[in-house]
Amino acid sequence: MHEALGNVNDSTVAGVGRLARFFGFSEVMGRLYGTLLLSPEALSLDALASELQISKGSVSMNMRALERWGMAKEVWMRGKRKKYYRAESDLWQVIRNVLGSREQREVQLALDVLTDSVERLKSAENELTPEERELAVYYLERINDLQAFFQVAQMAISTVLGSDENVDIEAVTKIDIG
C-alpha cells in the first residue's frame, strides 16, 4: 500500500476513534467502525484484531455493540467459516440508529424528570414560606425553559428519525482524484 494511503487510513481510523469517544462510545468501537468503513471488503474478527493490534475478545465484544447500534453487520462469505463484517456506510442511517436508540430515550427521560419536579413543587406549594415560594417560582421558570429546550430537541430528533430522504453525500463532497 502506498505510504499516503496508509497514513490517511491510520489518521482517519484514529480520528473516528476519538470522535466515537466524544459521542460516548468507546474508542475501540470507533476504530473498528473506521477500519470497516475504509475497507472495500468485509473483514474477519482476526483481520480486525490484527489490523488494530487489539485482542480478538475485545474485537468480538465491540463488534456485537456495533451490530446492536446498526453501525456494522455480519456478512456471509462463501466458503468461509469465520465471521466477516461490513460497516453501515450510510452515515445518515447510523445517525438515525443512534438518535433513535439512545438520544431519544435520554431526552424523554429528561422531560419526565422535569415534569416530576414541577409536580413536586406544585404539591409542596401550600407548605412553603413566602421566601421559599419565591424560590419555587424561580425554579419553575428555569424548569419551563429546560422543558422547552428538550421539547425542541425531541422534535429535532423526531424530524431526523422520520426523514426517509437520503442526502447524496457524494454529490455534496465530490472530490476529483482522477
C-alpha positions as CSV (number, residue, x, y, z in Angstrom):
1,M,0.0,0.0,0.0
2,H,1.3,3.5,-0.9
3,E,2.5,5.4,2.1
4,A,0.0,8.2,1.6
5,L,-2.9,5.7,1.6
6,G,-1.6,4.1,4.8
7,N,-1.2,7.4,6.5
8,V,-4.7,8.5,5.5
9,N,-6.2,5.2,6.7
10,D,-4.3,5.4,10.0
11,S,-5.3,9.0,10.7
12,T,-8.9,8.5,9.7
13,V,-9.3,5.4,11.8
14,A,-7.7,7.3,14.8
15,G,-10.0,10.3,14.2
16,V,-13.1,8.1,14.1
17,G,-11.9,6.5,17.4
18,R,-11.6,10.0,19.0
19,L,-15.0,11.1,17.6
20,A,-16.6,7.9,19.0
21,R,-15.3,8.8,22.5
22,F,-16.8,12.3,22.1
23,F,-20.2,10.7,21.5
24,G,-20.0,8.4,24.5
25,F,-18.8,5.3,22.7
26,S,-15.5,3.5,23.3
27,E,-12.5,4.5,21.2
28,V,-12.1,0.8,20.2
29,M,-15.7,0.8,18.7
30,G,-14.8,3.9,16.7
31,R,-11.6,2.5,15.4
32,L,-13.3,-0.7,14.5
33,Y,-16.0,1.2,12.7
34,G,-13.5,3.4,10.9
35,T,-11.5,0.3,9.8
36,L,-14.6,-1.4,8.4
37,L,-15.8,1.8,6.8
38,L,-12.5,2.3,4.9
39,S,-12.3,-1.4,3.9
40,P,-13.7,-2.2,0.4
41,E,-14.1,-5.8,1.5
42,A,-15.7,-7.4,4.6
43,L,-13.2,-8.1,7.4
44,S,-13.0,-11.1,9.8
45,L,-12.5,-10.7,13.5
46,D,-9.0,-12.0,13.1
47,A,-8.2,-9.4,10.5
48,L,-9.7,-6.6,12.6
49,A,-7.7,-7.7,15.7
50,S,-4.5,-7.8,13.7
51,E,-5.1,-4.5,11.9
52,L,-5.9,-2.6,15.2
53,Q,-3.5,-4.7,17.4
54,I,-6.2,-5.5,19.9
55,S,-7.4,-8.8,21.3
56,K,-9.9,-10.8,19.4
57,G,-12.1,-10.9,22.5
58,S,-12.2,-7.1,22.5
59,V,-13.0,-7.1,18.8
60,S,-15.8,-9.6,19.3
61,M,-17.4,-7.7,22.2
62,N,-17.2,-4.3,20.4
63,M,-18.5,-5.8,17.1
64,R,-21.6,-7.0,18.9
65,A,-22.1,-3.5,20.2
66,L,-21.6,-2.0,16.6
67,E,-24.2,-4.5,15.4
68,R,-26.7,-3.5,18.1
69,W,-26.3,0.1,17.1
70,G,-26.7,-0.7,13.4
71,M,-23.2,0.5,12.5
72,A,-22.0,-2.8,11.2
73,K,-23.4,-6.1,10.1
74,E,-22.2,-9.7,9.8
75,V,-21.9,-10.8,6.2
76,W,-21.8,-14.3,4.8
77,M,-18.7,-15.2,2.8
78,R,-18.9,-18.2,0.5
79,G,-16.6,-21.0,1.6
80,K,-15.5,-19.1,4.8
81,R,-16.3,-20.3,8.3
82,K,-15.2,-17.2,10.1
83,K,-17.4,-14.2,10.9
84,Y,-17.0,-11.3,8.5
85,Y,-18.3,-7.8,9.0
86,R,-19.0,-4.7,6.9
87,A,-19.7,-1.2,8.1
88,E,-23.0,0.6,7.5
89,S,-21.8,3.2,5.1
90,D,-24.9,5.3,5.1
91,L,-23.9,7.8,7.8
92,W,-27.4,9.2,7.9
93,Q,-28.7,5.8,8.8
94,V,-26.1,5.5,11.5
95,I,-27.2,8.8,13.0
96,R,-30.8,7.8,12.9
97,N,-30.0,4.5,14.6
98,V,-28.1,6.2,17.4
99,L,-30.6,9.0,17.8
100,G,-33.5,6.5,17.8
101,S,-31.9,4.2,20.4
102,R,-30.1,6.5,22.8
103,E,-30.7,10.2,22.4
104,Q,-34.5,9.9,22.1
105,R,-34.6,7.9,25.3
106,E,-32.4,10.4,27.1
107,V,-34.5,13.4,26.0
108,Q,-37.7,11.7,27.1
109,L,-36.1,10.8,30.5
110,A,-35.1,14.5,31.0
111,L,-38.6,15.6,30.2
112,D,-40.0,13.1,32.6
113,V,-37.7,14.3,35.4
114,L,-38.6,17.9,34.7
115,T,-42.4,17.1,34.8
116,D,-41.9,15.2,38.1
117,S,-40.0,18.2,39.5
118,V,-42.9,20.6,38.5
119,E,-45.4,18.3,40.2
120,R,-43.4,18.1,43.4
121,L,-43.0,21.9,43.5
122,K,-46.7,22.4,43.0
123,S,-47.7,19.8,45.6
124,A,-45.5,21.5,48.2
125,E,-46.7,25.0,47.4
126,N,-49.0,25.3,50.4
127,E,-46.2,24.3,52.8
128,L,-43.7,26.9,51.6
129,T,-42.8,30.1,53.3
130,P,-43.1,33.3,51.2
131,E,-39.3,33.2,50.5
132,E,-39.5,29.5,49.5
133,R,-42.4,30.3,47.2
134,E,-40.4,32.9,45.5
135,L,-37.6,30.4,45.0
136,A,-40.1,27.8,43.8
137,V,-41.4,30.3,41.2
138,Y,-37.8,30.9,40.1
139,Y,-37.3,27.1,39.8
140,L,-40.5,26.8,37.8
141,E,-39.3,29.4,35.3
142,R,-36.0,27.7,34.8
143,I,-37.6,24.3,34.5
144,N,-40.0,25.7,32.0
145,D,-37.0,26.9,29.9
146,L,-35.5,23.4,30.2
147,Q,-38.7,21.7,29.2
148,A,-39.0,24.0,26.1
149,F,-35.4,23.2,25.2
150,F,-35.9,19.4,25.5
151,Q,-39.2,19.6,23.6
152,V,-37.4,21.3,20.7
153,A,-34.6,18.6,20.9
154,Q,-37.3,15.9,20.8
155,M,-38.9,17.5,17.7
156,A,-35.5,17.7,16.0
157,I,-34.7,14.1,16.8
158,S,-38.1,13.0,15.5
159,T,-37.6,15.0,12.3
160,V,-34.2,13.3,11.7
161,L,-35.7,9.9,12.5
162,G,-38.7,10.5,10.3
163,S,-36.7,11.6,7.3
164,D,-36.5,8.9,4.7
165,E,-34.7,11.2,2.3
166,N,-31.1,10.2,1.8
167,V,-28.7,13.0,1.4
168,D,-26.4,12.4,-1.6
169,I,-23.1,12.8,0.2
170,E,-21.2,12.0,-2.9
171,A,-22.8,15.0,-4.7
172,V,-22.1,17.3,-1.7
173,T,-18.5,16.2,-1.2
174,K,-17.4,15.3,-4.8
175,I,-13.6,15.1,-4.9
176,D,-12.0,14.5,-8.2
177,I,-8.8,12.4,-7.8
178,G,-8.8,11.2,-11.4
